[in-house]
Amino acid sequence: MKTYSVTDIGQKRKMNQDYVYCREEPIGILPNLFIVADGMGGHNAGDFASRFAVEEFVRQVKDGEEKTLIKTMEEAVHRANRLLIEQAQNRPELKGMGTTFVAATVDGEDMYIANIGDSRLYLMDSGQITQITQDHSLVEEMIRRGELRREEARFHPNKNVITRAMGANVGVVPDFFEVRLKQGDIILLCSDGLSNMMDDHEIFLVVKENREDITKAGSELLRLANEHGGRDNISIVLVGV
């Protein structure tokens, strides 16, 4: 397994409200763990939300009882979400904060994913890129209803309006996925600071051209996202299996 992770403030923001976690070694029952969270909220609330959600998720995984991988991730998401809501209720300056959250663990040939919001997980082989997660966003709902074409979504004025987030409500429901992997696959977790600056095909070409060097691929994605405008914080986790 080869990994690369980075988070960058981008060209327009005054603060980085993204948070990444990249661990190749076991943590609790999970054989490894990769997370991208993109916070929202005034002042430092978004920064707090993303960091707190990731750190609490990790703590819950460490301290949790041994169950299936998906069940472990599910319980950790719900507990971290409840604790995040408690922080907002007890601290007025954090009211209204929330965060996207996409996490993955790789167990042999299987990958398990949890997702809330519009940060994404892609799977790439030598021939194609596939978005595994589904955005919880207003524009994604418009696409499903046939009101918007997918190629128009990146430029829609409401592209940043998400419909699910950690910290939004106690009953928030994550999506869970189980994906079979094969040798040579590359996994990408990213915030919308990357996916709004580059389309899927552009991302795929960069990774394909640098398949043997995960660090170079990630660095090039970051460079291009900033070169294309860097309108938001940019977070990238790449995993080669």
Phi, psi and chi 1 to 4 in degrees:
 res  aa     phi    psi   chi1   chi2   chi3   chi4
   1 MET       -  132.9  178.0  177.5  -72.8      -
   2 LYS  -121.3  139.5  -59.8  174.1  -69.9 -175.5
   3 THR  -135.7  157.2   63.1      -      -      -
   4 TYR  -148.0  138.9  169.1   87.3      -      -
   5 SER  -144.6  146.2   62.3      -      -      -
   6 VAL  -158.2  148.0   66.6      -      -      -
   7 THR  -134.2  139.0 -176.2      -      -      -
   8 ASP  -137.9  144.2 -175.2   82.3      -      -
   9 ILE   -69.9  -20.8 -164.7  170.5      -      -
  10 GLY    81.9 -166.4      -      -      -      -
  11 GLN  -100.9  -14.8  -58.5  -63.2  -53.1      -
  12 LYS  -116.9  -26.4  -56.0  -64.1 -176.5 -178.9
  13 ARG   -83.1  152.5  -57.7  -68.5 -171.4 -179.0
  14 LYS   -94.0  -12.3  -65.0 -178.8  179.3  179.3
  15 MET  -144.3  146.0  174.5 -177.5  -67.8      -
  16 ASN   -92.9  112.6 -169.2  -12.7      -      -
  17 GLN  -101.3    7.3  -64.6 -171.6  -35.6      -
  18 ASP   -86.8  159.7  -72.8    2.7      -      -
  19 TYR  -148.0  134.6 -162.8   86.3      -      -
  20 VAL  -122.8  154.5  -58.6      -      -      -
  21 TYR  -140.8  130.9 -174.5   89.0      -      -
  22 CYS  -143.3  108.2 -178.1      -      -      -
  23 ARG  -135.2  118.8 -179.7 -177.3  171.8   92.4
  24 GLU   -82.3  -20.0  -62.1  179.9   32.5      -
  25 GLU   -89.6  160.3  -62.9   78.0   23.4      -
  26 PRO   -60.2  147.5  -24.0   34.3      -      -
  27 ILE  -140.5  113.8  178.1  166.5      -      -
  28 GLY    59.6 -134.6      -      -      -      -
  29 ILE   -81.2  -14.0 -165.0  175.5      -      -
  30 LEU   -78.0  133.9  -57.1 -174.6      -      -
  31 PRO   -71.7  -18.9   20.8  -29.6      -      -
  32 ASN  -171.1  174.5   41.6   63.5      -      -
  33 LEU  -159.1  133.5 -177.6   58.6      -      -
  34 PHE  -134.6  129.3  -47.7  102.4      -      -
  35 ILE  -140.0  142.3  -53.1  173.0      -      -
  36 VAL  -128.3  130.4  167.9      -      -      -
  37 ALA  -130.3  137.2      -      -      -      -
  38 ASP  -122.2  105.2  179.2   -3.2      -      -
  39 GLY   -81.4  158.5      -      -      -      -
  40 MET  -140.7  152.1   63.2 -153.9   77.4      -
  41 GLY   138.3  156.5      -      -      -      -
  42 GLY   -69.7  158.2      -      -      -      -
  43 HIS    52.0 -122.5  -57.1  -68.1      -      -
  44 ASN   -99.2   12.6   68.0  -24.1      -      -
  45 ALA   -66.3  -39.9      -      -      -      -
  46 GLY   -66.5  -40.1      -      -      -      -
  47 ASP   -60.6  -44.2  171.4   64.6      -      -
  48 PHE   -63.8  -44.4  179.0   93.0      -      -
  49 ALA   -60.8  -47.8      -      -      -      -
  50 SER   -66.1  -44.8   58.9      -      -      -
  51 ARG   -65.0  -45.9  176.6  174.6   53.0   82.0
  52 PHE   -62.8  -44.3 -175.8   91.7      -      -
  53 ALA   -61.1  -44.2      -      -      -      -
  54 VAL   -66.9  -47.6  171.8      -      -      -
  55 GLU   -64.0  -38.7  -69.6  178.6  -10.7      -
  56 GLU   -71.7  -37.7  -80.7  -59.2  -35.9      -
  57 PHE   -59.1  -47.0  177.9   89.4      -      -
  58 VAL   -60.9  -43.1  169.9      -      -      -
  59 ARG   -64.3  -41.3 -172.5  171.8   70.8   83.6
  60 GLN   -64.6  -37.6  -63.9  -64.3  -26.8      -
  61 VAL   -64.5  -42.6  168.4      -      -      -
  62 LYS   -62.7  -42.4  -74.4  179.9  178.6  177.4
  63 ASP   -92.1   -8.9  -63.3  -16.9      -      -
  64 GLY   -73.3  160.2      -      -      -      -
  65 GLU   -72.6  154.5  -60.6  176.1    2.7      -
  66 GLU   -73.2  115.6  -70.2 -160.5    4.2      -
  67 LYS  -136.3 -167.2  -60.5 -177.1  178.2  179.6
  68 THR   -66.7  160.3   64.2      -      -      -
  69 LEU   -61.6  -45.5  -60.4 -173.0      -      -
  70 ILE   -63.8  -43.1  -77.6  -72.7      -      -
  71 LYS   -64.3  -39.4 -169.5   64.1  176.2  177.7
  72 THR   -60.4  -45.9  -64.1      -      -      -
  73 MET   -66.2  -40.6  -64.5  174.3   75.4      -
  74 GLU   -62.0  -47.9 -178.8  179.8   15.0      -
  75 GLU   -65.8  -37.9  -68.5 -172.8   -4.8      -
  76 ALA   -65.2  -39.1      -      -      -      -
  77 VAL   -62.2  -48.2  166.0      -      -      -
  78 HIS   -65.8  -40.1  -73.1  -57.9      -      -
  79 ARG   -68.6  -43.1  -71.3  170.9 -178.8  167.8
  80 ALA   -62.9  -37.8      -      -      -      -
  81 ASN   -63.8  -45.0 -178.3   58.3      -      -
  82 ARG   -62.4  -41.8  -73.4 -163.7  -61.7  -91.2
  83 LEU   -67.2  -35.3  -69.4  168.7      -      -
  84 LEU   -65.3  -41.8 -175.1   62.7      -      -
  85 ILE   -63.1  -39.5  -69.4  170.8      -      -
  86 GLU   -61.7  -39.5  -71.9  177.3    8.1      -
  87 GLN   -60.9  -43.4  -71.1  -70.3  -40.9      -
  88 ALA   -66.2  -35.7      -      -      -      -
  89 GLN   -70.6  -31.8  -68.7  171.4  -20.4      -
  90 ASN   -91.9  -14.1  -64.4  -30.5      -      -
  91 ARG  -129.9  103.5  -62.2  173.8   58.1  179.9
  92 PRO   -54.7  -33.1  -25.2   34.0      -      -
  93 GLU   -69.0  -12.8   72.3  -86.3   17.2      -
  94 LEU  -103.4    2.9  -60.2  178.3      -      -
  95 LYS   -59.3  134.4 -176.2  177.6  179.8 -179.7
  96 GLY    86.6    1.6      -      -      -      -
  97 MET   -76.0  160.3   69.5  174.6  175.3      -
  98 GLY  -169.1  177.6      -      -      -      -
  99 THR  -157.3  146.5 -176.4      -      -      -
 100 THR   -73.3  167.1   69.9      -      -      -
 101 PHE  -161.5  117.2 -172.3   89.4      -      -
 102 VAL  -130.3  125.9   58.3      -      -      -
 103 ALA  -132.5  147.7      -      -      -      -
 104 ALA  -143.9  148.6      -      -      -      -
 105 THR  -134.6  143.3 -172.1      -      -      -
 106 VAL  -112.2  122.2  176.2      -      -      -
 107 ASP  -122.1   93.8 -176.4   25.8      -      -
 108 GLY    65.0 -117.7      -      -      -      -
 109 GLU   -93.0    3.6  -64.7 -179.0  -20.3      -
 110 ASP  -116.0  141.3  -64.5  -52.3      -      -
 111 MET  -119.9  137.1  173.0  169.9   56.0      -
 112 TYR  -118.0  133.5  -58.8   90.6      -      -
 113 ILE  -131.1  140.1  -54.9  152.4      -      -
 114 ALA  -122.4  139.5      -      -      -      -
 115 ASN  -146.2  134.7  179.2   61.1      -      -
 116 ILE  -137.6  125.8  -59.7  172.9      -      -
 117 GLY   100.1 -155.0      -      -      -      -
 118 ASP  -117.0   12.3   64.9   -8.1      -      -
 119 SER   -71.0  149.6  -67.5      -      -      -
 120 ARG  -121.9  157.7  -64.8  178.5  176.3  177.7
 121 LEU  -124.2  126.2 -174.2  144.1      -      -
 122 TYR  -112.4  151.7  -68.3   95.7      -      -
 123 LEU  -121.7  130.5 -178.0   61.3      -      -
 124 MET  -125.7  134.4  -72.0  171.5  -88.9      -
 125 ASP  -113.7 -163.5   58.5   20.5      -      -
 126 SER   -71.3  -14.0   58.9      -      -      -
 127 GLY  -117.5  -16.7      -      -      -      -
 128 GLN  -159.0  165.1   65.7  179.5   -7.6      -
 129 ILE  -118.1  136.4 -179.9  171.0      -      -
 130 THR  -129.4  126.2  -56.6      -      -      -
 131 GLN   -80.4  117.0 -178.2 -179.0  -25.3      -
 132 ILE   -82.9  -46.2  -57.5  -61.2      -      -
 133 THR   -76.1  160.0   55.0      -      -      -
 134 GLN  -117.1  127.1 -173.4  174.2   74.5      -
 135 ASP   -60.6  135.3  -64.9   -7.7      -      -
 136 HIS   -95.6   81.2  -58.9  139.8      -      -
 137 SER  -144.0  161.3   67.3      -      -      -
 138 LEU   -63.6  -42.9 -178.8   61.3      -      -
 139 VAL   -68.1  -33.3  -65.1      -      -      -
 140 GLU   -64.9  -39.2 -175.1   65.2   28.7      -
 141 GLU   -63.9  -38.5  -68.9 -174.9   -3.6      -
 142 MET   -64.9  -37.8  -66.5  172.0   67.3      -
 143 ILE   -63.7  -44.8  -68.9  168.8      -      -
 144 ARG   -64.8  -30.2  -71.4 -161.3  -66.4  -91.0
 145 ARG   -84.7   -3.1  -68.0 -165.1  -60.2  -97.2
 146 GLY    81.2   14.8      -      -      -      -
 147 GLU   -90.1  -10.6  -60.9  170.4    2.6      -
 148 LEU  -149.8  138.4 -174.6   69.5      -      -
 149 ARG   -82.7  146.2  -68.3 -178.2  -60.8  174.9
 150 ARG   -59.7  -36.5 -174.1  161.4  -62.0  -80.8
 151 GLU   -68.9  -15.0   56.5  -92.1   26.9      -
 152 GLU   -89.8  -13.4  -61.6  170.7  -28.9      -
 153 ALA   -64.6  -38.8      -      -      -      -
 154 ARG   -60.8  -24.0  -76.5  175.1   57.0 -145.9
 155 PHE  -111.2    6.5  -52.3  103.3      -      -
 156 HIS   -72.7  139.5 -165.7  -83.4      -      -
 157 PRO   -62.6  -20.4   17.4  -30.4      -      -
 158 ASN  -104.4   22.0  -67.3  -35.3      -      -
 159 LYS   -64.7  -20.4   65.6 -179.3 -179.3  -62.4
 160 ASN   -95.0    4.3  -66.0  -37.9      -      -
 161 VAL   -84.6  113.2  177.7      -      -      -
 162 ILE  -102.1  153.9   63.3  173.0      -      -
 163 THR  -106.0  -10.0   54.5      -      -      -
 164 ARG  -140.5  140.8  -74.2 -169.8 -133.2  173.7
 165 ALA  -155.9  148.4      -      -      -      -
 166 MET   -67.5  136.2  -73.8 -174.5   72.1      -
 167 GLY    95.4   -9.7      -      -      -      -
 168 ALA   -78.6  -44.4      -      -      -      -
 169 ASN  -160.6  159.0   59.2   74.0      -      -
 170 VAL   -64.0  -31.9  174.6      -      -      -
 171 GLY   -90.4   17.1      -      -      -      -
 172 VAL   -59.4  138.0   69.0      -      -      -
 173 VAL  -112.1  115.6  178.7      -      -      -
 174 PRO   -75.2  156.3   -6.0   21.4      -      -
 175 ASP   -91.4  142.9  -72.7  -17.4      -      -
 176 PHE  -124.4  142.7  -66.6   97.2      -      -
 177 PHE  -135.4  147.3  -55.5   87.1      -      -
 178 GLU  -125.5  125.0 -179.7  178.5  -12.2      -
 179 VAL  -128.6  135.2  178.4      -      -      -
 180 ARG   -85.0  131.5  179.6   57.4   59.0   94.9
 181 LEU  -105.6  161.1  -58.1  172.2      -      -
 182 LYS  -133.2  158.4   58.8 -176.5 -178.7  -64.3
 183 GLN   -58.1  134.5 -171.7  171.8    0.6      -
 184 GLY    97.1  -10.7      -      -      -      -
 185 ASP   -65.4  150.3  -77.7  -13.3      -      -
 186 ILE  -125.2  130.6  -64.3  177.4      -      -
 187 ILE  -103.9  135.7  -58.3  154.9      -      -
 188 LEU  -125.1  122.4  167.3   65.0      -      -
 189 LEU  -107.1  137.3  -64.4   84.8      -      -
 190 CYS  -154.7  155.9   66.6      -      -      -
 191 SER   -86.2  171.3   62.4      -      -      -
 192 ASP   -71.8   -7.1   63.2   -4.8      -      -
 193 GLY   -64.6  -22.4      -      -      -      -
 194 LEU   -92.6  -52.2  176.6   68.2      -      -
 195 SER   -68.7  -20.8   56.3      -      -      -
 196 ASN   -83.8  -17.1  -78.8  -18.2      -      -
 197 MET   -97.5  -21.3  -67.1  -65.5  100.0      -
 198 MET  -136.8  138.3  -59.7  176.6   66.5      -
 199 ASP   -81.2  170.3   65.5   30.2      -      -
 200 ASP   -58.9  -40.4  -68.0    2.7      -      -
 201 HIS   -65.1  -40.4 -175.0   63.1      -      -
 202 GLU   -62.2  -44.2  -69.4  175.6  -65.2      -
 203 ILE   -59.8  -45.4  -67.8  170.5      -      -
 204 PHE   -61.1  -44.0  172.9   68.9      -      -
 205 LEU   -62.4  -40.1  -71.3  179.5      -      -
 206 VAL   -63.2  -46.1  170.2      -      -      -
 207 VAL   -67.5  -41.0  174.2      -      -      -
 208 LYS   -60.4  -40.3 -177.6  178.9 -180.0 -180.0
 209 GLU   -71.9  -17.3  -69.5  171.8    3.1      -
 210 ASN  -126.6   34.4  -60.8  -79.4      -      -
 211 ARG   -59.7  -31.3  -69.1 -171.8   64.3   83.3
 212 GLU   -85.5   -4.5  -57.5  -54.1  -45.3      -
 213 ASP  -137.9   91.0 -170.2  -20.7      -      -
 214 ILE   -58.9  -40.3  -73.2  -73.7      -      -
 215 THR   -63.5  -43.0  -62.5      -      -      -
 216 LYS   -65.5  -40.4 -173.7  175.8  179.3 -178.5
 217 ALA   -61.3  -46.6      -      -      -      -
 218 GLY   -65.1  -41.6      -      -      -      -
 219 SER   -63.7  -36.9  -61.0      -      -      -
 220 GLU   -70.6  -39.7 -177.2   67.4    2.2      -
 221 LEU   -59.9  -44.1  -72.1  174.2      -      -
 222 LEU   -63.2  -44.4  176.5   60.6      -      -
 223 ARG   -60.4  -44.7 -175.7 -171.9   70.8   80.3
 224 LEU   -70.0  -37.4  -71.8  170.6      -      -
 225 ALA   -61.1  -41.3      -      -      -      -
 226 ASN   -69.7  -39.5  -86.8  -44.6      -      -
 227 GLU   -64.3  -33.0 -173.0  176.7  -81.6      -
 228 HIS   -81.2    2.9  -67.7  176.2      -      -
 229 GLY   136.4  -31.2      -      -      -      -
 230 GLY    48.6   47.8      -      -      -      -
 231 ARG   -74.9   -9.8  -68.1 -167.1  -65.5  -90.0
 232 ASP  -142.4  172.6 -158.3  -11.7      -      -
 233 ASN   -62.8  147.5  -52.7  144.4      -      -
 234 ILE  -121.6  121.9  -54.8  157.4      -      -
 235 SER  -128.1  136.4  -69.8      -      -      -
 236 ILE  -139.5  131.3  -62.2  165.9      -      -
 237 VAL  -128.2  123.3  175.8      -      -      -
 238 LEU  -114.4  135.9  -78.3  168.5      -      -
 239 VAL  -131.1  121.1 -177.8      -      -      -
 240 GLY  -101.1  129.4      -      -      -      -
 241 VAL  -115.6      -  -64.1      -      -      -
